[in-house]
Amino acid sequence: MSVDRSIETAAPLPRIWSILPGPEVMRALGMAVLGLSLTLVLWQLVVTLFGVPSYLVPAPTDVAGALSRDLPLLVEAAVPTITEAFLGFLLGNTVALLVAVSFVYNKVIEEMFYPVAILVKTIPIVAIAPVLKIILGNGIEPKIVIAALICFFPTLVNSVRGFRAVNPQLLELMHVLSASKTEVFLRIRIYSALPYIFSALKISVTMCVLGAIVGEWIGANQGIGYLLLQSMFDFNAPRLFATILTASVIAITGFAIVSMLEKWVIRWDPGAAM
Protein backbone atom coordinates (compact mmCIF):
# COMPACT_ATOMS: atom_id res chain seq x y z
CA MET A 1 0.00 0.00 0.00
CA SER A 2 2.86 2.34 0.74
CA VAL A 3 4.14 1.88 -2.79
CA ASP A 4 0.73 2.72 -4.21
CA ARG A 5 0.54 5.90 -2.13
CA SER A 6 3.93 7.03 -3.29
CA ILE A 7 2.89 6.48 -6.88
CA GLU A 8 -0.32 8.46 -6.35
CA THR A 9 1.63 11.28 -4.73
CA ALA A 10 4.12 11.41 -7.57
CA ALA A 11 1.48 11.31 -10.30
CA PRO A 12 0.70 15.09 -10.36
CA LEU A 13 4.38 15.98 -10.87
CA PRO A 14 4.33 15.55 -14.67
CA ARG A 15 1.44 18.01 -14.82
CA ILE A 16 3.49 20.60 -12.94
CA TRP A 17 6.47 20.14 -15.24
CA SER A 18 4.23 20.17 -18.32
CA ILE A 19 3.40 23.86 -17.86
CA LEU A 20 7.09 24.77 -18.16
CA PRO A 21 8.48 25.68 -21.60
CA GLY A 22 9.58 22.65 -23.59
CA PRO A 23 12.79 22.27 -25.60
CA GLU A 24 11.14 23.63 -28.76
CA VAL A 25 9.95 26.76 -26.95
CA MET A 26 13.36 27.32 -25.34
CA ARG A 27 15.07 26.90 -28.71
CA ALA A 28 12.67 29.39 -30.32
CA LEU A 29 13.32 31.89 -27.51
CA GLY A 30 17.06 31.39 -27.85
CA MET A 31 16.97 31.97 -31.59
CA ALA A 32 14.82 35.08 -31.10
CA VAL A 33 17.28 36.49 -28.56
CA LEU A 34 20.18 35.70 -30.89
CA GLY A 35 18.47 37.40 -33.83
CA LEU A 36 17.64 40.47 -31.75
CA SER A 37 21.21 40.68 -30.44
CA LEU A 38 22.68 40.47 -33.93
CA THR A 39 20.26 43.18 -35.13
CA LEU A 40 21.29 45.50 -32.31
CA VAL A 41 24.99 44.91 -32.99
CA LEU A 42 24.51 45.60 -36.70
CA TRP A 43 22.49 48.71 -35.90
CA GLN A 44 25.22 49.99 -33.58
CA LEU A 45 27.93 49.33 -36.17
CA VAL A 46 26.08 51.10 -38.98
CA VAL A 47 25.34 54.18 -36.88
CA THR A 48 28.92 54.35 -35.60
CA LEU A 49 30.72 53.68 -38.89
CA PHE A 50 28.64 56.09 -40.96
CA GLY A 51 28.47 58.75 -38.26
CA VAL A 52 24.67 59.02 -38.30
CA PRO A 53 23.57 61.88 -35.99
CA SER A 54 21.66 60.75 -32.92
CA TYR A 55 18.81 63.17 -33.67
CA LEU A 56 18.14 61.23 -36.88
CA VAL A 57 18.75 57.60 -35.91
CA PRO A 58 20.08 57.02 -32.40
CA ALA A 59 22.36 54.11 -31.64
CA PRO A 60 21.10 51.30 -29.39
CA THR A 61 23.36 52.65 -26.64
CA ASP A 62 21.63 56.04 -26.93
CA VAL A 63 18.22 54.37 -26.70
CA ALA A 64 19.37 52.38 -23.68
CA GLY A 65 20.55 55.62 -22.07
CA ALA A 66 17.16 57.22 -22.75
CA LEU A 67 15.40 54.21 -21.26
CA SER A 68 17.49 54.48 -18.09
CA ARG A 69 17.21 58.25 -17.85
CA ASP A 70 13.49 58.58 -18.70
CA LEU A 71 12.23 55.36 -17.10
CA PRO A 72 9.92 57.13 -14.59
CA LEU A 73 8.48 59.23 -17.42
CA LEU A 74 7.93 56.16 -19.60
CA VAL A 75 6.22 54.26 -16.79
CA GLU A 76 4.00 57.24 -16.05
CA ALA A 77 3.04 57.48 -19.73
CA ALA A 78 2.42 53.73 -19.98
CA VAL A 79 -0.20 53.62 -17.22
CA PRO A 80 -3.01 55.51 -19.05
CA THR A 81 -2.22 53.73 -22.32
CA ILE A 82 -2.44 50.32 -20.65
CA THR A 83 -5.72 51.32 -19.01
CA GLU A 84 -7.24 52.49 -22.30
CA ALA A 85 -5.99 49.43 -24.19
CA PHE A 86 -7.22 47.00 -21.53
CA LEU A 87 -10.70 48.54 -21.29
CA GLY A 88 -10.93 48.70 -25.10
CA PHE A 89 -9.82 45.07 -25.28
CA LEU A 90 -12.57 44.01 -22.88
CA LEU A 91 -15.25 46.13 -24.57
CA GLY A 92 -14.41 45.21 -28.15
CA ASN A 93 -14.06 41.47 -27.57
CA THR A 94 -17.14 41.23 -25.36
CA VAL A 95 -19.32 42.93 -27.97
CA ALA A 96 -17.73 40.83 -30.73
CA LEU A 97 -18.51 37.57 -28.92
CA LEU A 98 -22.11 38.60 -28.28
CA VAL A 99 -22.59 39.62 -31.91
CA ALA A 100 -20.97 36.37 -33.09
CA VAL A 101 -23.42 34.33 -31.03
CA SER A 102 -26.34 36.28 -32.47
CA PHE A 103 -25.00 35.71 -35.99
CA VAL A 104 -24.72 31.96 -35.43
CA TYR A 105 -28.25 31.59 -34.08
CA ASN A 106 -30.01 34.14 -36.28
CA LYS A 107 -29.23 34.17 -39.99
CA VAL A 108 -31.32 37.32 -40.59
CA ILE A 109 -29.27 39.34 -38.10
CA GLU A 110 -26.08 38.14 -39.75
CA GLU A 111 -27.28 39.08 -43.23
CA MET A 112 -28.28 42.54 -41.99
CA PHE A 113 -25.32 43.51 -39.83
CA TYR A 114 -22.31 41.56 -41.14
CA PRO A 115 -21.94 44.04 -44.05
CA VAL A 116 -22.13 46.88 -41.51
CA ALA A 117 -19.26 45.33 -39.54
CA ILE A 118 -17.22 45.00 -42.74
CA LEU A 119 -17.98 48.62 -43.64
CA VAL A 120 -16.78 49.86 -40.25
CA LYS A 121 -13.61 47.78 -40.63
CA THR A 122 -12.81 49.34 -44.01
CA ILE A 123 -12.87 52.88 -42.59
CA PRO A 124 -9.34 53.93 -41.51
CA ILE A 125 -9.15 54.26 -37.76
CA VAL A 126 -7.39 57.63 -38.07
CA ALA A 127 -10.51 58.88 -39.87
CA ILE A 128 -12.87 57.59 -37.17
CA ALA A 129 -10.80 58.99 -34.28
CA PRO A 130 -11.61 62.70 -34.84
CA VAL A 131 -15.32 61.91 -35.10
CA LEU A 132 -15.21 60.00 -31.82
CA LYS A 133 -13.35 62.88 -30.20
CA ILE A 134 -16.11 65.28 -31.24
CA ILE A 135 -18.84 62.95 -29.97
CA LEU A 136 -17.22 61.65 -26.77
CA GLY A 137 -14.98 64.55 -25.82
CA ASN A 138 -11.29 64.65 -24.96
CA GLY A 139 -11.34 62.18 -22.07
CA ILE A 140 -10.55 58.50 -21.89
CA GLU A 141 -13.78 57.42 -23.63
CA PRO A 142 -12.74 57.94 -27.29
CA LYS A 143 -9.45 56.11 -26.71
CA ILE A 144 -11.32 53.12 -25.28
CA VAL A 145 -13.77 53.06 -28.17
CA ILE A 146 -10.97 53.28 -30.76
CA ALA A 147 -9.15 50.38 -29.10
CA ALA A 148 -12.42 48.44 -29.00
CA LEU A 149 -13.11 49.04 -32.70
CA ILE A 150 -9.70 47.65 -33.63
CA CYS A 151 -10.33 44.54 -31.50
CA PHE A 152 -13.89 43.98 -32.69
CA PHE A 153 -13.60 42.65 -36.24
CA PRO A 154 -10.89 39.94 -35.84
CA THR A 155 -12.70 38.48 -32.85
CA LEU A 156 -16.05 38.61 -34.62
CA VAL A 157 -14.83 36.78 -37.72
CA ASN A 158 -12.90 34.11 -35.82
CA SER A 159 -15.69 33.57 -33.29
CA VAL A 160 -18.34 33.05 -35.95
CA ARG A 161 -16.11 30.56 -37.70
CA GLY A 162 -15.31 28.79 -34.45
CA PHE A 163 -18.92 28.51 -33.29
CA ARG A 164 -19.78 26.88 -36.62
CA ALA A 165 -16.73 24.60 -36.81
CA VAL A 166 -18.52 21.86 -34.89
CA ASN A 167 -18.38 18.17 -35.68
CA PRO A 168 -21.79 17.37 -37.28
CA GLN A 169 -21.85 14.04 -35.46
CA LEU A 170 -21.70 15.85 -32.12
CA LEU A 171 -24.59 18.07 -33.14
CA GLU A 172 -26.57 15.01 -34.20
CA LEU A 173 -25.83 13.35 -30.88
CA MET A 174 -27.03 16.41 -28.95
CA HIS A 175 -30.17 16.44 -31.10
CA VAL A 176 -30.82 12.79 -30.26
CA LEU A 177 -30.38 13.59 -26.58
CA SER A 178 -32.95 16.43 -26.95
CA ALA A 179 -30.43 19.03 -25.83
CA SER A 180 -31.50 22.65 -25.88
CA LYS A 181 -29.69 25.37 -27.83
CA THR A 182 -28.15 26.61 -24.60
CA GLU A 183 -26.82 23.14 -23.77
CA VAL A 184 -25.43 22.72 -27.28
CA PHE A 185 -23.71 26.08 -27.00
CA LEU A 186 -22.21 25.45 -23.55
CA ARG A 187 -21.17 21.85 -24.16
CA ILE A 188 -20.24 21.83 -27.86
CA ARG A 189 -19.97 25.14 -29.65
CA ILE A 190 -17.96 27.06 -27.08
CA TYR A 191 -15.30 24.32 -26.91
CA SER A 192 -15.12 24.26 -30.68
CA ALA A 193 -14.71 28.03 -30.82
CA LEU A 194 -12.11 28.48 -28.07
CA PRO A 195 -9.04 27.90 -30.31
CA TYR A 196 -10.41 30.40 -32.84
CA ILE A 197 -11.28 32.91 -30.13
CA PHE A 198 -7.83 32.78 -28.56
CA SER A 199 -6.23 33.21 -31.98
CA ALA A 200 -8.26 36.39 -32.39
CA LEU A 201 -7.47 37.57 -28.86
CA LYS A 202 -3.75 37.27 -29.52
CA ILE A 203 -4.20 39.57 -32.50
CA SER A 204 -6.48 42.06 -30.78
CA VAL A 205 -4.40 42.32 -27.61
CA THR A 206 -1.58 43.84 -29.65
CA MET A 207 -3.87 45.93 -31.85
CA CYS A 208 -5.68 47.51 -28.90
CA VAL A 209 -2.40 49.15 -27.82
CA LEU A 210 -2.17 50.70 -31.28
CA GLY A 211 -5.77 51.90 -30.98
CA ALA A 212 -5.08 53.57 -27.64
CA ILE A 213 -2.00 55.30 -29.05
CA VAL A 214 -3.92 56.54 -32.10
CA GLY A 215 -6.60 57.91 -29.79
CA GLU A 216 -3.94 59.76 -27.81
CA TRP A 217 -2.54 61.27 -31.01
CA ILE A 218 -5.89 62.91 -31.71
CA GLY A 219 -6.08 64.60 -28.34
CA ALA A 220 -4.45 63.81 -24.99
CA ASN A 221 -2.09 65.27 -22.43
CA GLN A 222 -0.72 61.94 -21.20
CA GLY A 223 0.03 58.45 -22.45
CA ILE A 224 2.44 56.77 -24.85
CA GLY A 225 0.89 58.46 -27.89
CA TYR A 226 1.26 61.89 -26.31
CA LEU A 227 4.88 61.18 -25.35
CA LEU A 228 5.62 60.01 -28.91
CA LEU A 229 4.36 63.30 -30.35
CA GLN A 230 6.18 65.33 -27.72
CA SER A 231 9.47 63.53 -28.38
CA MET A 232 9.05 64.00 -32.13
CA PHE A 233 8.40 67.74 -31.84
CA ASP A 234 11.38 68.09 -29.47
CA PHE A 235 13.62 66.18 -31.93
CA ASN A 236 14.48 63.85 -29.07
CA ALA A 237 15.10 60.71 -31.12
CA PRO A 238 16.52 58.56 -28.27
CA ARG A 239 13.39 59.16 -26.17
CA LEU A 240 11.22 58.61 -29.25
CA PHE A 241 12.77 55.18 -29.83
CA ALA A 242 12.56 54.40 -26.12
CA THR A 243 8.85 55.25 -26.17
CA ILE A 244 8.30 53.02 -29.20
CA LEU A 245 10.10 50.21 -27.38
CA THR A 246 7.86 50.76 -24.34
CA ALA A 247 4.76 50.40 -26.53
CA SER A 248 6.19 47.18 -27.98
CA VAL A 249 6.85 45.80 -24.50
CA ILE A 250 3.25 46.52 -23.51
CA ALA A 251 1.92 44.70 -26.60
CA ILE A 252 4.29 41.74 -26.17
CA THR A 253 3.33 41.42 -22.51
CA GLY A 254 -0.35 41.34 -23.43
CA PHE A 255 0.34 38.70 -26.08
CA ALA A 256 2.23 36.58 -23.55
CA ILE A 257 -0.59 36.82 -21.01
CA VAL A 258 -3.21 35.73 -23.56
CA SER A 259 -0.95 32.88 -24.71
CA MET A 260 -0.59 31.65 -21.12
CA LEU A 261 -4.35 31.85 -20.62
CA GLU A 262 -4.85 29.87 -23.82
CA LYS A 263 -2.50 27.15 -22.59
CA TRP A 264 -4.29 27.05 -19.25
CA VAL A 265 -7.82 26.95 -20.70
CA ILE A 266 -7.30 24.72 -23.76
CA ARG A 267 -5.85 21.53 -22.34
CA TRP A 268 -6.79 19.35 -25.29
CA ASP A 269 -5.49 19.04 -28.81
CA PRO A 270 -7.79 21.25 -30.95
CA GLY A 271 -6.86 19.31 -34.07
CA ALA A 272 -7.72 16.00 -32.47
CA ALA A 273 -10.99 17.43 -31.13
CA MET A 274 -12.10 18.24 -34.67
N, C-alpha and C positions, 0 to 999 in steps of 0.2 A: 504493500500500500504506500509505503514511503517513496518508492520509486515512481509510482503513478502520480503522487502529489508533486514531486519535483518536476515531472514532465509537464503537468498542468500549469505549474508556476512559470516554467520557462517558455510555454507556448506563446504568450503575448509579445515576447521579445522581438521576433521577426517583424511584427507590425510596427513596433517602435522604430526599428532600423529602416523599415521600408519608406518612412517619410523623409529620410535623409536623401540628399542628391546622390544619384547613382554615378557609375563611371562615365557614362555618356554625357551626363549633365556637367560633371566636373571637367571633362575634356572640352566641352563646348565653351564653358566659362573661361578655361585656360586659353583657348584659342582666341576668344574675344578680347581678353586682357592683353594678349600678345599683339593682336592686330591694332588695338588702341595705342599701345606703347610705341609700336613702330610708327604709327601715324603722327604721334606727338613728337617723336624724335625727328622725323622727316620735316614736319612743320617748323620745328626749332631751327633746323639746319638751313632751310630755305630762307627764313626770315633773317637769320644771322649772315649767311653768305651774300645775299643780295641787298643787305642793308635796308630792308623795308621799314619805314617809320612806324613806330608803335601806334600812332594815331590813325593809321590806315589798317594794318593787320598786326596786332600785338603777338608777340611770341608766347608760347605756353607758359614760360616763366613769368611774363608780365601778367597773364591771366591768373596764374596761381597767386601772385602778389596781390592782385585786386581781390581775389576771393578771401585771402587772409585779412586784408586791410578793411574790406567792406562787408565782412561776414555778418555783423549785427544788422546792417542796412538791408542785406539780402534776405535775412531771416524775417525781418519786419515786413518786407515787401511780399514775401512768400505767403504769409499768413492769410491776408484777404484773398489772394488768388486761389489758394487751396480751398478756402471756404466757399468761394463762388463756384469753383470747379466741382467740388463734392456735392453741393446742393443741386447744381445743374445736372450732374450725373444721376442723382437720385430721381429728380423730377423727370428728366427726359426718358430714362429707362423704365420708370414706373408707368408713365403714360404709354410708352411704346408697347409694353407687355399687355396692358389693358386693351389697347387698340388691336393688337395681334389676336388676342382671344376673341374679340368681337368679330374680327375678320373671319376667323376659322369657323365660328358657329353661325355666322349670318352672311351669306353670300351677297345680299343686297347692299349691306353696309360696306363690304369690301369693294364692290363695283362702284359705289358712290364716292368713297373717300380715299381709296388707294391712289387714284390720279391726283387728288389734292396733296397727298403726302409727297408724291413725286415732284409736283410743281414747287412745293416749298423747298424741297431738296435742291432743285435746279437754280434757285435764287442764290446768288453769292451772299455769304454771311456778312461781308463788309457792307453790302447794300441794305440788309435787314437791320443792322446794328443802329444806324441813325434813326430809323423809324421807331425802334423799340425805346431809344433814349427819349424821343419826343413823347411817346405814350406813357412810359413808366418812370421818367425822370432820370436824375443823375445818380441815384443810389445804387444799391447792390442788385436790385431787381432785374434791370436789363442784362447785367452780366450773367445772372443765373439763367435767364431765359435763353440767351445766346448759347451758353454751354449746353443747355437742355436740347435746343434745336439741333446742334451738331451730333448729340448722342442719339437722337430719336430715330432717324431713318435706318442706320445699320442694325439696331436692335429690333426694329419693326420687321425688316425683311427677313432676318435670320430667325426670329421667333415664329413668324408665320410658317416658314419652311420647316422649322423643327416640330411645331405642333402637328403638322401634316405628315411628317416623315415617320409614320407609325406602321408597324408590321400589320398588314391586313388580317392576318390570322389572329392576332391579339384582339383586334377590334371585333372580329367575328366571335371570339370566345366571350368577350364582355357582353356582346349582344345575346348570346345563348344564356348567359348567367343573369340576364335582365338587369344589367347595370345601368344606372342613370348617367346622364351626360356629365354630371359633377364627378361621379365615381370614375368614369372613363378618363376625365381630365386629370384627376388627382393620381390615379394609379397607372395610367398609360401615357397620355400625351405629355405631361410635364417631364417625365423621365426621358422621353424621346427628344424633347426640345432642349434639355439642359446643355448638352454639348454645343448646340447651335447658339444658345443664349450666352454662354460663357465666351464663345468666340467673338460675339458681338460686343460683349462687355470689355474684352481686352482691347478692342478697337476704340470704343467710346471713352474709356478711361483716359486714354492719351489725348483724344480729340477734345474732351471737355476742358482740358488745360488751355488748349489753343483758343477755344471759345471764350473762356474767361479773359484771356489776354487781349483778344480782339475787342471785347467789351470795354476793357480798360483803356484801349487806344482811343475809343470814341469819346470818353469822358470819365476821368477819375483823377483823384489826387493821392492814390496809393495803389500798391500792387506791382506785380512783375511787369505788366504792360506799361504802367506809368513810369517805372524805373527804366525800362528800355528806351522810351521816348526821351526821357530826361538825359540819359547817358548819350544818346545819339545827338541831341541838340548841344550838349556840352563837349562833343568830340572826345569823349572819354571812352576810347575803344576797349581798353582792358576791362573796365566795369561793364561795358556793353556785352562783351563775350562772357564775362562771369555771370551776368544776369541770364543770358541765354542758356548757359550751363545749368544754372539753378532751375530754370523751367524744365529742362530735360530731366534733371534729377527727380523733380516732382512727378513728371509723367512716367518715368521708369519705375518709381516707387509704387505708383498706382497700378501699373501693369503687373508688378511682382505680387502685390497684394491680391489682385483678382486671380492670378495664376495659382497662388497658394489656396485660395478659396475653392477654385475649380478642382484642385487635387484632393481637397478635403471633402467636397460634396460628391464628386463623381468618382466613386470607388470601383466602378466596373469598366469593362472595355466597351466603349461606345460602338465600335465596329462589330464586336461580337453580339452586342445587344440587338443590332439591326438584323 
